[in-house]
């Protein structure tokens, strides 16, 4: 099957459209109360690899629904006007997601350079994802 556009072209186009926050700048934003780090990875990735401390987990598959005030799944944290720094494992999904949120009209949204893999490799702070207790 020949596609009209492949995943790499989609990522390249998104990268050209969105702000990418370098790791050193992102580390400084950790203490900024007007910034929210948004982890869009699958829950199993968070449980296995950890996450950026105090990041909000917003699964990629629900992100647009959580951001849109007209959605029944809307999460008010997305309407607070805080800076959003999205991240995934390698900055591919986050680039695409950031571009989508920009298209939706979300202000002040960017994504993390290199994703969580680069963050962790640089020795920056990580936190364990606390699993929900199982109900018996």
Secondary structure as GFF3:
##gff-version 3
##sequence-region A 1 136
A	DSSP	alpha_helix	7	17	.	.	.	ID=ss1
A	DSSP	beta_strand	20	21	.	.	.	ID=ss2
A	DSSP	alpha_helix	23	29	.	.	.	ID=ss3
A	DSSP	beta_strand	35	39	.	.	.	ID=ss4
A	DSSP	alpha_helix	43	49	.	.	.	ID=ss5
A	DSSP	beta_strand	56	57	.	.	.	ID=ss6
A	DSSP	three_ten_helix	60	62	.	.	.	ID=ss7
A	DSSP	alpha_helix	63	67	.	.	.	ID=ss8
A	DSSP	three_ten_helix	76	79	.	.	.	ID=ss9
A	DSSP	beta_strand	83	87	.	.	.	ID=ss10
A	DSSP	alpha_helix	93	104	.	.	.	ID=ss11
A	DSSP	beta_strand	109	112	.	.	.	ID=ss12
A	DSSP	alpha_helix	115	121	.	.	.	ID=ss13
###
